[in-house]
Amino acid sequence: MDSLPMIEIRGISKSFRMFRSLSSILLRKNYSGRIEALKKVNLSVRSGEVFVLMGPNGAGKTTLLKILSSLIIPNEGDAFLDGFSVVRQEKKTITKFSLVVSEERSFYWRLSGYDNLKFFAVLNNIKRRMIKERLREVIDIVELDDPHKMFQQYSAGNKQRLALARALLKGSPILFMDEPTKSLDPTSQEKIRSIIKKSAKVLRDRTFFIITHSLSEAESIADKIGILCGGELRAAGTIEELRASYGKSSASLKEIYDRWIKPGH
């Protein structure tokens, strides 16, 4: 595993304006202050790691992911993907990641799963002579059921497998995943977790940055876990390192999580 960070976050802070009412928003009047979504966040994720970020609703997880994806810019600090700044080198950083979100809606419903992947392969400038082999590889990794069935006939689990296959198809060194098992039934959730673990094992040079609310999911797939609360990264490390910081070698992830999200930490 490369010792250099694939993802490096340095002092990221982000705040948003607050308005008193919808009319205030429309008229840009009655400004009432700012809400701090992120406060001086520092984090390093090495190449090949599976890093899982947890935290309660409103903790700042999605804001951080949007900054890493160059969708919004921070008020302070910077982040680097494979050494490139998300603030100053956006065109470089967007080639470094693929994004998987829950309830994916960007596929073409009247095309098969295979034809959807073929379309996105062309869109990502994969050489035509390589497309068939690349499609075979990613379909095999995600174990996609019946790739020639129309997308609109896919189950929620298969739609999410296809989203993961598309992300792997691009060949980016970083995969951002925002709640990849949200709204799936327990069997489909476990299958997606299994596929993520398999992908990380087969593609050792890929770095996974995953947001989840599931404690069992984090514990089963993560090399390292971060706990974000109130815009602050309150803890990060392997489960053993988190237990050491808790002071109890047998502590469950729930015990650790509950301590760090308490007010005052």
MIZAVO-775194 format. One record per residue (C-alpha): residue in three letters; y, x, z. Coordinates in steps of 0.05 Angstrom, whole numbers, plus 5000, padded with zeros to 4 digits. Layout:
N
alaYXZ ...
This chain:
265
met500050005000 asp506850274981 ser510950465042 leu517550275008 pro519749555019 met518949084960 ile523648594996 glu529148865040 ile534248415074 arg540348755106 gly544948375152 ile544747725113 ser549447185139 lys550946525107 ser555345945129 phe557245285096 arg563244845103 met562744205142 phe566543575125 arg567842965166 ser566042445114 leu564242325042 ser571542195025 ser573242855058 ile568143205013 leu570942874951 leu578243004969 arg577043685001 lys580943465063 asn579743435137 tyr576044085139 ser572544125206 gly569344805208 arg563145175185 ile555745155201 glu552145825206 ala545645775168 leu543846515174 lys546347035224 lys545447785209 val538247735185 asn534648395174 leu527648435147 ser523048885106 val516848665069 arg512449205038 ser509149174970 gly502548814973 glu503948445038 val503247705050 phe509247525093 val509846825122 leu516446555148 met516245995199 gly521445605238 pro523744895254 asn527444455205 gly534544715196 ala532645425217 gly535345725152 lys528745865117 thr530445525051 thr537445825052 leu534446515058 leu529646375001 lys535346124957 ile539146774970 leu533047194952 ser532346774889 ser539746884871 leu541246144874 ile546646244926 ile550246864951 pro551047075024 asn557647125060 glu555547795088 gly550048305075 asp545448385017 ala538048344998 phe534048784951 leu528048614909 asp524349244886 gly530749624900 phe535549164861 ser541148784896 val540948024892 val548448014899 arg550448544848 gln544348584801 glu542247864791 lys539547984720 lys534948524747 thr532548134808 ile530647494771 thr525447894732 lys522248114798 phe519847444825 ser516546784809 leu517646164851 val512645634872 val515245004905 ser511844384932 glu511443764889 glu512744144824 arg516243714771 ser517844204715 phe511244144677 tyr510443724614 trp506343114633 arg503642964563 leu500943674554 ser494543944582 gly494644444638 tyr492544974588 asp498044804538 asn503244794594 leu501145504613 lys501245714540 phe508345444532 phe510745824594 ala507246454570 val511346434506 leu517546274546 asn516346894588 asn515647334526 ile508247494536 lys505647794472 arg501847274431 arg495647724425 met495347754501 ile496447024517 lys489246774513 glu486647324559 arg492347234609 leu491146484611 arg483746594623 glu485347074681 val490146624718 ile485945994708 asp480046374737 ile484046614797 val486545914816 glu480045584798 leu483645044758 asp479244424747 asp478944214674 pro484944604646 his484744174582 lys486143524619 met493143244612 phe497843454668 gln499442724685 gln492042624702 tyr491743194752 ser491043094826 ala496543364871 gly492043954888 asn490844134816 lys498244084800 gln499644584855 arg494145044828 leu497445014760 ala504145194792 leu500945804824 ala497645984758 arg504345964723 ala507446414776 leu501746914769 leu502246884693 lys509247164693 gly506647804725 ser512447874774 pro511348344832 ile513947824882 leu511747104891 phe516246644931 met512646024956 asp516345454991 glu511345025030 pro505745084978 thr501144605014 lys506244075032 ser503943345019 leu496843565002 asp490743285036 pro487043755084 thr481643945034 ser486844114981 gln491044495032 glu485044925051 lys483545054977 ile490645284962 arg490345755023 ser483846034998 ile486846144929 ile492946504959 lys488346964998 lys484147084936 ser490347234894 ala492947724946 lys486148074947 val485348104871 leu492648274856 arg493848794909 asp500549004882 arg503548304888 thr507948134948 phe507747424975 phe513547125013 ile511446435038 ile515045895078 thr510745415117 his510844965178 ser503345025189 leu501245495245 ser494045505221 glu496245665151 ala500546245174 glu495046535217 ser489846475162 ile493646795104 ala499147245133 asp499247995141 lys505847905178 ile509447305206 gly516847195218 ile519946665263 leu526846415243 cys530845955288 gly538145775289 gly539346245231 glu536646845270 leu530247225256 arg527647225327 ala520947575316 ala517047895259 gly510548285255 thr503048245253 ile499747745299 glu497848325344 glu505048565346 leu507447855362 arg502347805418 ala504648475446 ser511948225446 tyr509547595482 gly505848015533 lys499047685526 ser493747965480 ser490147295475 ala496446875462 ser495846355407 leu500846335351 lys503245665378 glu504845975446 ile508646535411 tyr512246055364 asp514245585420 arg517246145461 trp521546415405 ile524445745384 lys526545565454 pro534145555466 gly536646205494 his532046665455 
